[in-house]
Amino acid sequence: MNRDAAMSTFRLEPGVGVAQAAPWQTHPVTLQSPALSVMTDLTQVKAATTRPDATLREAEQAMIYLGVRMLFVVSGMPAIEGLITTTDLHGDRQMMLVHERGLRYDELTVADVMSGLSSLDAVDFDAMRTADVGNLIATLKRFGRNHLLVVQAATAETPRRVRGVVSRAQIERQLGAPVEVAPIASSFSEIERALA
């Protein structure tokens, strides 16, 4: 076909539908299913991100728009500075900062409430190959987390990187049952915040 030639068209009749994307991983799982079956693989799904200087409202709007409960915090891809979750957006920490700093909620940024790299829990991607969903649930419960990062070791071609995310909400959707995870403080600063 000539590059400048228009394509032929036709009119649609009633009853034509819209193709719908299949959800990426909605097949049911059991506690014995492979752990990788509930991991969001960041080589196949684009990581949801925000900037550290974004307002908390901007981060919340991004989560709503993207249908996620966690965003990676990055100044420049692919370097991760931390992450922010819906729990970070609606916890007591924001009100404490508003009171301490004499700010309005609208003036708080992601950097004010995000979890930095040193406080994030991760599991090894190679360990995920032999683990099952039950192992992941036990790990989430042990650390009192709603998310775990899955880190892949460096190779000759790629540096060490976050390869995936395990989300309690995703496990619940695929398992068809709730997974109760009690928050656990993992540092003195978290204990201090909980007691304040």
Secondary structure, DSSP 8 states (H G I E B T S, - for coil): --TTS--------TT--------TT-S---TTSBGGGGEEETTTS---EE-TTSBHHHHHHHHHHHT-SEEEE-SSTT---EEEEHHHHTSHHHHHHHHHHT--GGG-BHHHH-EEGGG--EEEHHHHTT-BHHHHHHHHHHHT-SEEEEEE---SSS-SEEEEEEEHHHHHHHHTS---------SHHHHHHHH-
